[in-house]
Amino acid sequence: MMDTDGEEEKEDTLKCKVIIVGGSGVGKTCIINRYIRNEFIPCPISSSGAAFTSKTIMMNDENQSIKFEIWDTAGQERFRSLNRIFYKKSDACILVYDITSRSSFEDLKEFWIREIRENAPENTSR
């Protein structure tokens, strides 16, 4: 079976669903592009809805592979209610804010953390 990396997925590959959340324009998509492609792409356009990508890595010590299924969610208020469906069955949630914007940090405390606690599985790493 082929995964979105263009690599063949092994049957014993561990899967990890990762949700990236935060306000609009904080750099969620840029962080994902840096991780997936190892390049910085300025991201002036806000995401709408959600985007999916994945990356499979090999754990050298255990000869085990892990496929990170990464969901890039929209931070705009009009899409926030849709994000709740992406929290289901998530294994990890990465909260992102802009270090030059105090309000984006406050938004994490006032909205995103509560959203995750209310909608993500209890065992989701935060």
C-alpha positions in Angstrom: 0.0 0.0 0.0 1.4 3.5 -0.9 1.1 6.4 1.5 1.0 10.1 0.7 4.8 10.3 1.0 5.0 8.1 -2.1 6.5 5.4 0.1 5.2 1.9 0.5 3.5 1.5 3.8 4.4 -1.5 5.9 1.7 -3.5 7.6 3.3 -2.9 11.0 3.6 0.9 10.6 2.3 2.7 13.6 0.0 5.6 12.8 -0.2 8.8 14.8 -2.9 11.4 14.0 -1.6 14.9 14.7 -3.8 18.0 14.7 -2.2 21.4 14.4 -4.4 24.2 15.9 -4.1 27.9 16.5 -5.4 31.2 15.3 -5.4 32.5 11.7 -2.0 33.5 10.4 0.1 32.1 13.2 2.2 29.9 10.9 0.7 26.4 11.2 1.0 25.7 7.5 4.6 27.1 7.4 5.6 24.8 10.3 4.1 21.8 8.5 5.9 22.6 5.2 9.2 23.0 7.1 8.7 19.5 8.7 7.5 17.7 5.6 9.7 19.3 2.9 12.5 20.8 5.0 12.0 24.2 3.4 10.5 27.5 4.5 7.7 28.7 2.3 6.2 32.0 3.4 2.5 31.5 3.9 0.6 34.7 3.3 -2.7 32.9 2.4 -4.9 31.6 5.2 -6.0 28.0 5.0 -9.7 27.3 4.7 -11.2 24.2 6.1 -8.4 21.7 6.8 -5.5 20.2 4.8 -4.0 16.7 5.2 -0.5 15.5 4.7 1.6 12.7 6.1 5.2 11.7 6.8 6.6 8.3 7.6 9.8 8.0 9.6 11.9 5.0 10.6 12.9 4.5 14.2 16.5 3.4 13.9 16.7 1.5 17.2 13.6 -0.6 16.7 13.3 -1.0 12.9 9.8 0.4 13.3 8.1 3.0 11.2 5.7 5.7 12.3 3.3 7.4 9.9 2.4 10.9 11.1 -1.0 11.8 9.7 -1.0 15.6 10.0 -4.1 17.7 9.9 -3.6 21.5 9.3 -6.8 23.1 10.6 -8.1 26.6 9.7 -7.7 29.2 12.5 -10.4 31.6 11.2 -13.4 31.9 13.5 -15.8 30.9 10.8 -14.1 27.5 10.4 -13.6 26.8 14.2 -16.7 24.7 14.6 -15.6 22.4 11.7 -12.3 21.7 13.5 -14.1 19.6 16.1 -14.5 16.7 13.7 -10.7 16.6 13.3 -10.1 16.1 17.0 -11.7 12.7 16.9 -9.3 9.8 17.3 -6.3 12.3 17.5 -3.1 11.1 19.2 -1.5 14.5 19.5 -2.4 18.1 19.2 0.2 20.9 18.6 -0.9 24.3 19.6 0.7 27.2 17.6 0.8 30.9 18.3 2.8 33.8 16.8 5.5 35.0 19.2 5.0 38.6 17.9 1.3 38.5 18.7 0.2 38.4 22.4 -3.4 38.0 21.2 -2.6 34.8 19.4 -1.2 33.4 22.7 -4.2 34.6 24.6 -6.4 32.9 22.0 -4.7 29.5 22.9 -5.6 30.0 26.5 -9.1 31.3 26.0 -10.3 29.1 23.1 -8.0 26.3 21.7 -7.1 24.6 24.9 -10.7 24.4 26.0 -11.7 23.1 22.5 -9.2 20.4 22.7 -10.1 19.4 26.3 -13.8 19.2 25.3 -13.5 17.5 21.9 -10.3 15.4 21.7 -9.9 12.0 23.3 -8.6 12.0 26.8 -5.4 10.3 25.9 -4.5 12.9 23.2 -1.0 14.4 23.9 -1.0 18.1 24.2 
